[in-house]
Amino acid sequence: MDANLISILLGSFTGIVLALTGAGGTIIAVPLLMFSLDLTVAQAAPIGLLAVGLSAAISALLAFRQKRVRYRAASFIALIGALTSPAGIWLAQHLPNISLTLLFAGVLIFVAQHMFRQSMHEGKNAMSIQHSASPCQVDKASGRLIWTMPCFRALALSGTTAGFLSGLLGVGGGFVIVPALRKITNLPILSIMATSLAITALIATTGVISAIAIGAMQWSMALFFCTGTIAGMLLGRIFAERLAGPRLQQGFATLAGGIALAMIAKVIWITSLT
């Protein structure tokens, strides 16, 4: 099958998963590119990052129009992430592919178990959990976050981690940002998801620019993959409300776990041949 057609199909599947499961769903983009087009992590990561950035930007814009994005917090976290994302891209170009593959598999396993555990509590009013002891509290009078020093530190740490992993593995960082914001703020989950999308788009943009600057972007594949991702995301949004739920989250968690095991098995197989 033609490589361009494969890129479009993979992108479409990634976009549908993104629409149905949220920003963390794009973490499967890089493994799909690796297995289907025989790319290394360093080659696939910039393509995945470009797709993540474009799709997250579209979703964040729609959420911004609904006034769900905390743009001050998003800008601060993204600024911190933008400083560490280039370091992740540089390191990805210098680490052995086997090491990167195992690291990616470990991240996938973390995401899979976290999403599966979260889906088990979906029916326990998880959407409206408020944390009274969180370092970042919303002022009831103004509706804005109260920017204390513990809040600054917590948001900065989230941005550092998300930005570095974004550059290193070509992931959006939503799987880091969403749990972090749920833990360190008392924002409602819809606001957290929208803010995470905005942060993901901003960090990914920095990562993409860095990848282009060092010549790591394979444009022929990237353009077809991103076209498929955007089309799949827009299609998936039509069915998102009907299909979203704990079963879907568990299905994605199982898929992510299976991909992680396949990546580990591939490393073991390659290692045995050398």
C-alpha positions in Angstrom: 0.0 0.0 0.0 1.2 3.5 -0.8 3.0 5.3 2.1 0.9 8.4 1.6 -2.3 6.5 1.8 -1.1 4.7 4.9 -0.2 8.1 6.5 -3.7 9.4 5.8 -5.4 6.3 7.3 -3.2 6.3 10.4 -3.9 10.0 10.8 -7.6 9.5 10.5 -7.6 6.8 13.1 -5.5 9.0 15.4 -7.9 11.9 14.9 -11.0 9.8 15.7 -9.3 8.5 18.9 -8.5 12.1 19.8 -12.1 13.2 19.4 -13.4 10.3 21.5 -10.9 10.1 24.3 -9.3 13.6 24.6 -5.9 15.0 24.1 -4.1 12.0 25.6 -5.4 9.8 22.8 -2.8 11.1 20.4 -0.1 9.3 22.2 -0.8 6.3 19.9 0.3 8.4 16.9 4.0 7.7 17.2 3.7 3.9 17.7 1.4 3.6 14.8 3.8 5.5 12.5 6.7 3.3 13.8 5.0 0.0 13.1 3.2 0.9 9.8 6.0 2.9 8.1 9.0 1.4 9.9 10.1 4.7 11.4 12.2 5.2 14.5 10.9 7.2 17.5 13.1 10.1 16.6 11.6 10.1 13.0 8.0 9.6 14.0 8.0 12.0 17.0 8.0 15.3 15.0 5.2 14.0 12.7 3.1 13.1 15.7 3.9 16.4 17.4 2.7 18.4 14.3 -0.5 16.4 14.2 -1.1 16.8 17.9 -0.5 20.6 17.7 -2.9 21.2 14.8 -5.7 19.0 16.2 -5.3 20.4 19.7 -5.3 23.9 18.4 -8.6 23.4 16.6 -10.2 21.8 19.7 -8.8 24.5 22.0 -10.2 27.3 19.8 -13.7 25.7 20.0 -13.4 25.4 23.8 -12.1 29.0 24.0 -15.3 30.3 22.3 -17.2 28.5 25.0 -15.1 30.4 27.6 -13.7 27.2 29.2 -10.0 27.8 28.6 -8.0 29.3 31.5 -5.7 31.2 29.2 -3.4 32.7 31.9 -2.6 29.3 33.4 -2.3 27.8 29.9 0.1 30.5 28.8 2.3 30.2 31.9 2.5 26.3 31.6 3.1 26.5 27.9 5.9 29.1 28.3 7.7 26.8 30.8 7.0 23.8 28.5 8.3 25.7 25.5 11.7 26.1 27.2 12.1 22.4 27.8 10.6 21.0 24.6 13.6 21.8 22.4 15.8 19.9 25.0 13.6 16.9 24.6 13.9 17.0 20.8 17.6 17.3 20.9 17.9 14.4 23.3 15.6 12.3 21.1 18.0 12.8 18.1 21.0 11.5 20.2 19.5 8.6 22.2 19.5 5.0 20.7 16.2 4.0 19.2 15.9 1.0 21.5 16.1 3.3 24.6 13.5 5.7 23.2 11.2 2.8 22.3 11.3 1.3 25.8 10.8 4.7 27.3 7.8 5.3 25.1 6.4 1.9 26.0 6.7 2.8 29.7 4.8 6.0 29.2 2.1 4.1 27.2 1.7 1.6 30.1 1.4 4.5 32.6 -1.3 6.2 30.4 -3.2 2.9 29.9 -3.4 2.1 33.6 -4.3 5.6 34.6 -7.1 5.8 32.0 -8.4 2.4 33.0 -8.4 3.3 36.7 -10.1 6.6 35.9 -12.8 4.9 33.9 -13.6 2.7 36.9 -14.5 5.8 38.9 -16.4 7.5 36.1 -19.8 6.8 37.7 -18.7 8.3 41.1 -19.3 11.9 40.1 -15.6 12.2 39.1 -16.5 15.1 36.8 -17.2 17.5 39.6 -14.6 16.6 42.2 -13.2 19.6 43.9 -9.9 19.7 45.9 -10.1 22.1 48.8 -6.4 21.5 49.6 -5.1 22.2 46.1 -2.3 24.8 45.8 -4.2 26.6 43.0 -7.6 27.7 44.2 -10.3 29.6 42.2 -11.4 32.8 43.8 -15.2 32.6 44.3 -15.7 36.3 43.8 -13.7 36.8 40.6 -13.7 33.2 39.3 -10.0 33.4 38.6 -7.1 31.4 40.0 -5.3 32.7 43.0 -1.6 32.9 42.0 0.3 31.9 45.2 3.9 30.7 45.2 2.9 27.0 45.7 0.6 27.4 42.7 3.4 28.9 40.6 5.7 26.0 41.5 3.1 23.3 40.8 2.2 24.8 37.4 5.8 25.2 36.5 6.6 21.6 37.3 3.7 20.5 35.1 4.9 22.6 32.2 8.5 21.3 32.6 7.5 17.7 32.5 4.9 18.1 29.7 7.3 20.1 27.5 10.2 17.8 27.9 8.2 14.6 27.1 6.5 16.5 24.2 9.8 17.1 22.6 11.4 13.7 23.5 8.6 11.4 22.4 6.4 13.6 20.1 3.4 13.4 22.5 1.0 16.3 23.3 1.5 16.1 27.1 -2.2 15.9 27.8 -1.7 12.7 29.8 0.6 14.7 32.1 -1.3 18.0 32.2 -4.8 16.8 32.8 -4.0 14.7 35.9 -1.7 17.5 37.2 -4.4 20.1 36.9 -6.9 17.8 38.6 -4.5 17.4 41.5 -3.2 20.9 41.9 -6.3 23.0 41.1 -10.0 22.9 42.0 -11.1 23.7 38.4 -14.0 21.8 36.9 -13.0 19.0 34.6 -14.4 20.6 31.5 -12.2 23.7 32.1 -9.2 21.4 32.8 -9.7 19.5 29.5 -10.0 22.8 27.5 -7.0 24.3 29.2 -5.0 21.1 28.6 -5.8 21.3 24.9 -4.6 25.0 24.7 -1.3 24.1 26.5 -0.8 21.1 24.3 -1.2 23.2 21.1 1.2 25.9 22.4 3.9 23.4 23.5 3.6 21.3 20.4 4.1 24.5 18.3 7.4 25.1 19.9 8.4 21.5 19.5 7.5 21.5 15.8 9.5 24.7 15.2 12.5 23.1 16.9 12.2 19.9 14.9 12.0 22.0 11.6 15.1 24.0 12.7 17.2 20.8 13.1 15.8 19.2 10.0 14.0 16.4 11.8 10.6 16.8 10.1 9.7 14.5 7.2 7.2 16.7 5.4 6.1 14.2 2.8 4.6 11.9 5.5 3.7 14.7 8.0 1.4 16.5 5.6 -0.6 13.4 4.7 -0.8 12.2 8.3 -1.9 15.6 9.6 -4.6 15.9 6.9 -6.0 12.5 8.1 -5.8 13.5 11.7 -7.8 16.7 11.3 -10.4 14.9 9.2 -10.7 12.1 11.7 -11.0 14.5 14.6 -13.8 16.4 12.9 -15.6 13.2 12.1 -15.1 11.8 15.6 -16.5 14.9 17.2 -19.9 14.1 15.5 -20.1 10.8 17.4 -18.1 11.7 20.6 -21.1 12.4 22.8 -22.9 9.2 21.8 -19.8 6.9 22.2 -17.9 8.5 25.0 -18.0 6.7 28.4 -16.2 4.3 30.7 -16.3 1.4 28.1 -14.6 3.5 25.5 -11.9 4.7 27.9 -11.3 1.1 28.9 -11.0 0.1 25.3 -8.5 2.8 24.6 -6.5 1.8 27.7 -6.4 -1.8 26.5 -5.3 -0.7 23.0 -2.5 1.5 24.5 -1.4 -1.4 26.7 -1.3 -3.8 23.8 0.8 -1.3 21.7 3.2 -0.9 24.6 3.7 -4.7 24.9 4.2 -4.9 21.1 6.9 -2.2 21.3 8.7 -4.1 24.1 8.4 -7.4 22.1 9.9 -5.7 19.0 12.8 -4.4 21.1 13.4 -7.9 22.5 13.3 -9.4 19.0 15.7 -6.8 17.5 18.1 -7.3 20.4 18.1 -11.1 20.0 19.2 -10.7 16.4 22.2 -8.5 17.2 
